Amino acid sequence: MPIRSIVTDENVRGMDDEYSRQELKANSICRQIFEKYGYQPLRCMNNDTTLFPLDSGLNDGTDYGIDDIIYIKDIPDEDRLNLKHRRPLINSYFPHYCIDYKSNNFNGGLGSVYVKLMPFHGYSHYETYDRLGRDTINAKHRMDQKEVQKKRGYTKFPNGRIEYYYGNKQLLGSMNSTDYFFYNRVKKSKDLNEPLELIEAYLVPANPLRYQVICILNEILKIGGFKEMPFKKGDFYLNHSIVRALKICEETPELVKPDILEPPMDLFRPQPRKNEVHLRIPEEYLTSHIKFNSEGEIIN
């Protein structure tokens, strides 16, 4: 029987809407897969908004890739999912792996993993305003950080709009603490009170995925005539590189056709939610991963 979601008493983070409710259900499916193989995923206390109100600044753990944690001491000896093959990013008195549950529900999504790279707020992010609220700098589509700094007259960007738009809490973000991503595709029900049903899922170690994604972005940047991005850089530079690659794919799709870009990938803004940037990786090209069928059985 396919794994079905279990209704939990977990509080919805952020807006209480259709998407957040579905996310809670999808998360419960992933937890059931872990439990099937003897693991004990634990929800972080900061998910409980009754303990840490939304405005406390103490409850944004999931923003940095921590939906659940699994303590190393609790990993079963058999370790069917090979978690111990990789060192956790956070080494503390109680070493643990940080798990990030991700939706894989896109049209035509079977056989692929959709990696969210950053929020997208458009290309015009350099506006500054005088006391009357008038736009004093029009640097739309400008991608040169040094030139914008020069035009602004700053040696460093002040805190504010730039950090808001260009902070990256996703896979490639400098503050992301994810050790494993759990991508799941589910069969939805029109009735929001009905449980969700698993179709397929992928458990993917985060660091190899980061490396693979940067290599793919660099291939796109190279095709467009831009410099490749280094593997360790601040989020501002990182997000500029992602937006450059996105513009190449959107404005000159002929440059990134499957017969030119190997392996073939899609870098896009999903419909109808165009405020995100996603990268589609077909499973045959995906870095080391474990695939599960609808019953949570390992099939690859």
N, C-alpha and C positions, 0 to 999 in steps of 0.2 A: 504493500500500500504506500502511496506517496506520502511524504512527510507533510503534515498540515500545521499551520501556525496555531500557537496557543495564546489565548488572551492573557496578558500579564497586567500587573498593577503598576507597571513602570510609567512614570510621568512623561508626558509629551514635552520635548524641549522645543522652545520657540513657538511658532504658530501651531495651534491645534487644528489641523486641517486634514484633508484626505491623504495627502502625501506622508505626513508625519505618522498618521495612524497605520498606514501600510508599512512604513519603515519599522515600527514596533513589531508588527507581525512577522515581517521578513527576518528581523533579528532573532526572533524566537525560533525560527526554522534553523538558522545557522547554529544556535546554541544546542538544538536537539542533535545536530550532526556531530558536534564535538562530544556531547554526552554519550552518543552511540558508541564512540570509540574510547570511552573511559576518561575523557578530559572534564575539567571542572571550570568552565568560564564563569567569571564573577563580574557583575556589574559594578562599576565604580560608584562610590557613595555620592560623588558630585553630580550623578545623574538625578538624584533625588532633590527636586526643586523645593520640597518642604524643608529640607535641611539647609540647602544653599539656594536662596532665591535667585531668580534670573539676573537681578541687578547687583549681585554680591561680588561678581568677578571671580568667583571660586567654582563655577560650574561649567566651564567651557572646555572640559577635558575632551569631549567628543569632537570639538573643533580641530583638535590636533591628532586625530586618529586613535582615540582610545574609547571604543564602545564597551569592550570587556577586557579583562586581563586574565591570564592563566599563569599561576605561579609555577615555577620550575619544579618545586618540591611536590606539586600535585600531579605532575605528568606521569601517566602510567608507564611501567617498565617497558611494555611492548612498543609504545610510542608509534602507533600505526601511521600517524600523520607527519612524522619526522620533524617535529618542532625543535628538538634538541640539536638538530644538525646545524642550527644557526644561533649565534649569540644574540641575546636581546640588546636592543639599543639602550635601554635603561638598566644599568647595573646598580642595585641598591642593596640594603640589608636583606631584602626579600626579592631576589631577581625574578622577573616575570616578563611575559610576552604581552605586548599590546595588540589587540585585535580590532580591526576596523571593518564593520559590515557595510557592504555597498550593494545598491540595487543594480541589477544588470538588465532591467526591463526596458529595452529599446526595441522599436520595430525592426524585425529581422535580426534580433539579437542572438539567436541560437548559434552556438559555435564560435562566439566571439566574446571578448571581455572589453567593457567600455570603461576606460580609466579617466576619471575627472582630474583635470590639470589645474584649473583655476576658475574663480568667478570672473565673469566678463561684464564690464560696464560700458562698453563702447570704446572708441579710440581716442576721444577727446578728454584727456584727464589732466591737462596741465593748466587749466584756467585759474587765474587768480583774480581777486576782486578788490576794488578800492572801497572806501568807506560808504559810498553811495550804492554799492552792490554792482558796479559796472565791471564788465570783463576787461581786464587790462592786458592780458596776454592771450593771443589766439594761436595756439601751437597745435592745432588739430592734426592728428596723424603723425606728429613728430615723434621719432623713435630714438633720438640721440640725447641721452641723459646729460652729457656734458654741455651740449648746446643749450638745453633748457635751463640748466643751472646757471649758465652764463647770462641768459636772457633774464632770468629771475633776479640775478645779482646775489645768489646765495652760493656758498661753498658746499653746503649740505642742505638737503630738503628739510624744512621744518616738519614737525609732527602735524598731521592733519589729513588733508584730502589724499595726498600721495599714499600714505600708509593705509588709508581706508580702501583705496582702490587696488593697491598693489601688494598688500599683505597676502601671503599664500599659505593656506593651512592644509593644502591637499598633498598628494603624493610627493611632489618635488619641493615643497616648502621647507625652509630651514628649521622650523620648529616642529615639523611633523614627526611623531614618535612611533608610528606604526611599525610593527614587526611583521604582521601578516594581514593581508586583505582577504576578505571572504566575499566574493562576488556571487550573488544569487539571482536567478530568474524564477519568477513565480507566476502561477496562473491566477489572475485576478478574478474577483467576483464583483458583480454590479452592486451587490448588497455589502455595504461597508462593515456590517456586523458579522458577515460570514468569514470563516478562516481562509487564509491563502494556502495555495498548494504548490509545493516545490516542483519545478521543471528540471533545473540543473543548477549546479553551483561549482565554483572554482575557489580553491584555497591557494593563494599566491604569496610567496615570500616577498616582502616589500623591497629590500635592497637590490636584488637582481632585477626587479621590475623597474625601479628607479633608473638603474643603469641602462636598461633596454629602452625606456622611454626617451632618455636624453640622447641616446644614439639615433633613434628615429627622428627626433626633432633636428638633430644636427644634419642628418641627410637632407631634410627639407630645406634647412637654412643654406646648405651648401648649393643645392639646386637653384635657390633664389639669389645666389651671389652674396650672401651674408657670411660673416664670421661664425664659426661653430662656437657653441656655448661651452664653458668649462663645466666640470662635474660638480664643483663646489663654488657657489657664488651667492651673493645676497638675493633676496626675493625680488627686489626691484629689477635687477638685471635679468634674473630668471624669467619674470613675467613679460618683460619686453621681448625676450627671445621667443616665448610662446606666442605672443601676439604677432610678431614678425612671421613666424611659421604659419599661423592661421591666415594672415593676409595673403601669403603665397598660395595657400590652398584655395582660398575664396576667390582671389582675383586672377590667378593663372592656373586653373585646375589641370590644364594640359601638361604642366610641368611635373605633376605628381601622379600621373597615370600609373596603373599597376605595372605596366611593362617598363616604366622608367624607375619608379621607386620600388626597391626590393628590400624587405618584403612589402607587399601592398598594405597600406594603412589608410584610415580616414581620420583627419583632424577636422573637427566641426563644432558648430553650436547647435545643440539639439532643439528640435521643434517639440512643443511650442515654447519651451523655456530656453530662450536664446541668451540668457545671462550666465551661461557656463560654457567652458571649453572642454571637450572630451576627445579622447583618442581611442579609436577602435582597433583592437589587436585580434586578428583571427587566432583561434586556439592552436592551430598547427604551427604558428610562429611565436606563441607565447612562451616566455621564459619558464623555467621549472615551476610546475604547479601540480595540484591534485584535482582531478575532476570527479564530481559526484553525480549520480543519476537522481531521479525523483524520489527514490527511497533512501537516499543518503549513502548508497553503496559506492565504493571507490571503483571507477571504471577506467581511470587513466592516471 
